[in-house]
């Protein structure tokens, strides 16, 4: 069952006997959002090729930026609508003919055949690999041309958080997992207040975390089946 924000708040109060005075709304919102971060982190790790994304986001988890001549690096912090980027898992670069190709990630510090990153020769051309450093990527060669939206990056990003003014908004997690946003905050409150049911809430929270793993691991298997049967029909635009 999917829960609205108001329903989530009501269930938290039922679990721990709280109210708006003993457990202020602003604190509940903070605890709910922290629990959502935990759930998303678990989902991302389990999804694999299924790629988790909060269903409240109105765009796809893909960012595009220009490929600029003589600019070897591309930095990223947020997506187009300001959501924090948690990770990237695929990079595509447009060649001079306007065709995107995926380029692999390499680790300059541990892999061989990465001299072009560090030898100072500043080779130019079409990038064919990249190294991740901090909040950016560095290409193995310096682009010799400019292309509008010439770099496409597939990302994982933070969820769509609740605010104190929300009422009917629902979490972007699978509806079967919305109870986690009740039990997680309830457990935090129970620990703060030394409530007798804190151990029970912890056990329920751990059970729900295993359920998150199971639900999103299954989504990964579903995606692999789809991609394997239709891989020849995928078009990147």
C-alpha positions in Angstrom: 0.0 0.0 0.0 1.4 3.4 -1.0 1.1 6.1 1.7 0.6 9.8 1.4 2.7 12.1 3.5 -0.2 12.7 5.9 -0.8 9.0 6.3 2.9 8.5 7.0 2.8 11.1 9.7 -0.3 9.6 11.3 1.2 6.1 11.4 4.4 7.3 13.0 2.4 8.9 15.8 0.5 5.6 16.2 3.7 3.6 16.4 5.3 5.6 19.2 2.3 7.4 20.8 3.6 10.8 19.7 1.9 14.0 18.6 2.9 17.3 17.0 4.2 18.6 20.3 6.3 15.6 21.5 7.5 14.9 17.9 7.3 18.1 15.9 6.4 18.0 12.2 9.7 19.5 11.2 11.6 16.8 13.0 9.4 14.1 11.5 10.1 15.4 8.0 13.8 15.3 8.6 13.7 11.8 9.9 11.5 10.6 7.0 13.9 12.1 4.5 16.9 10.5 6.2 15.1 7.2 6.1 14.4 7.8 2.4 18.1 8.4 1.8 18.8 5.0 3.4 16.2 3.2 1.4 17.4 4.8 -1.9 21.0 3.9 -1.1 19.9 0.2 -0.6 17.8 0.3 -3.8 20.6 1.7 -5.9 23.0 -1.0 -4.7 20.5 -3.7 -5.5 19.1 -2.4 -8.8 22.2 -2.9 -10.9 21.2 -2.4 -14.6 17.6 -1.8 -13.4 18.7 1.7 -12.2 16.6 3.0 -9.3 15.1 6.5 -9.7 12.6 8.3 -7.5 9.3 8.2 -9.5 8.5 11.7 -8.4 11.2 13.1 -10.6 9.7 14.5 -13.8 12.7 13.9 -16.1 15.0 11.0 -16.8 18.2 10.4 -14.8 20.3 11.6 -17.6 22.3 14.8 -17.9 23.8 16.4 -21.0 26.5 18.9 -21.3 28.5 20.4 -24.1 31.7 18.8 -25.3 34.1 21.8 -25.7 37.3 21.9 -27.8 40.4 22.1 -25.6 38.4 21.3 -22.4 39.4 18.0 -21.0 37.2 17.8 -17.9 33.5 17.9 -17.2 32.2 18.7 -13.7 28.9 17.7 -12.3 27.1 18.2 -9.0 23.4 18.4 -9.7 21.1 17.4 -12.5 19.1 19.9 -14.6 16.5 20.4 -11.8 18.9 20.8 -8.9 18.9 17.2 -7.5 22.2 16.1 -6.1 24.0 13.5 -8.2 25.0 10.5 -6.1 26.8 8.4 -8.8 27.3 8.0 -12.5 27.3 4.7 -14.3 27.5 5.5 -18.0 29.1 8.2 -20.1 28.5 8.7 -23.8 30.5 11.1 -26.0 29.5 12.4 -29.4 32.1 12.2 -32.2 32.6 14.8 -34.9 30.0 13.1 -37.1 27.3 13.6 -34.4 27.1 9.9 -33.2 27.1 9.0 -29.5 29.3 6.1 -28.3 29.7 4.8 -24.7 33.2 5.2 -23.4 34.6 3.1 -20.5 35.7 4.3 -17.1 39.4 3.7 -16.2 41.3 4.2 -13.0 44.4 6.2 -13.7 45.9 5.3 -10.3 45.7 1.5 -10.6 45.3 0.6 -14.3 47.8 0.2 -17.1 47.6 1.8 -20.5 46.4 5.1 -19.1 49.5 7.1 -20.0 47.5 9.6 -22.1 46.0 11.0 -18.9 49.4 11.8 -17.3 52.2 11.9 -19.9 51.7 15.6 -20.6 51.6 15.2 -24.4 48.0 16.5 -24.4 46.8 14.4 -27.3 43.7 15.7 -29.0 40.8 14.0 -30.7 37.7 12.1 -29.7 37.7 10.9 -26.1 37.6 7.1 -25.8 37.8 6.7 -22.0 37.4 8.7 -18.8 38.6 8.8 -15.2 36.4 10.0 -12.4 37.9 12.5 -10.0 35.9 14.2 -7.3 32.8 15.6 -8.8 34.0 15.4 -12.4 35.3 13.3 -15.2 38.5 13.7 -17.1 38.9 12.4 -20.7 41.9 10.5 -21.9 42.4 13.0 -24.7 41.6 16.6 -25.1 38.5 17.1 -27.4 39.5 18.7 -30.7 36.0 19.9 -31.5 32.9 21.3 -29.9 29.5 19.6 -29.8 26.3 21.0 -28.2 25.2 18.4 -25.7 28.1 16.3 -26.8 28.4 14.5 -23.4 25.6 12.4 -22.0 25.9 11.1 -18.5 23.6 8.5 -16.9 23.3 9.1 -13.2 21.8 8.0 -9.9 20.5 10.9 -7.9 18.9 11.8 -4.6 15.2 11.4 -4.0 12.4 13.9 -4.1 12.2 14.9 -0.5 9.2 15.8 1.6 8.6 19.2 3.1 6.4 20.3 6.0 3.8 21.7 3.5 3.2 18.4 1.8 -0.1 16.5 2.3 -1.0 14.1 -0.4 2.5 13.6 -1.9 3.8 10.0 -1.9 7.3 8.7 -1.8 8.9 7.7 -5.1 9.8 4.3 -3.6 7.9 1.2 -4.6 4.6 1.5 -2.8 5.2 -1.9 -1.0 8.1 -0.2 0.8 6.5 3.0 2.1 6.2 1.4 5.6 9.9 1.9 5.9 9.3 5.7 6.1 7.1 5.0 9.1 9.2 2.5 11.0 12.6 4.3 10.4 11.5 7.6 12.0 9.5 5.8 14.7 12.7 3.9 15.6 14.7 7.1 15.8 12.1 8.6 18.1 11.9 5.5 20.3 15.7 5.6 20.8 15.6 9.3 21.7 12.9 8.8 24.2 14.0 5.3 25.5 10.7 3.7 24.5 10.2 0.0 25.3 9.3 -0.9 21.7 12.5 0.4 20.2 13.9 -3.2 19.8 10.7 -4.3 18.0 10.9 -1.3 15.7 14.5 -2.1 15.0 13.7 -5.6 14.0 10.8 -4.4 11.8 13.2 -1.9 10.2 15.8 -4.5 9.4 13.1 -6.8 7.9 11.9 -3.9 5.7 15.5 -3.2 4.6 15.7 -6.8 3.4 12.5 -6.3 1.6 13.9 -3.3 -0.2 16.8 -5.4 -1.4 14.5 -8.1 -2.6 12.1 -5.8 -4.4 14.8 -3.9 -6.3 16.9 -7.0 -7.0 13.9 -8.4 -8.8 13.6 -5.2 -10.8 17.2 -5.7 -12.0 16.4 -9.2 -13.3 13.4 -7.9 -15.2 15.4 -5.2 -16.9 18.1 -7.6 -18.0 15.5 -9.7 -19.7 14.1 -6.7 -21.6 17.5 -5.4 -22.7 18.7 -8.8 -23.9 15.7 -9.3 -26.1 15.6 -5.8 -27.5 19.1 -4.6 -27.5 19.2 -4.1 -31.2 16.4 -1.6 -30.9 17.9 0.8 -28.5 18.6 4.3 -29.9 20.3 7.1 -28.0 19.1 10.5 -29.1 
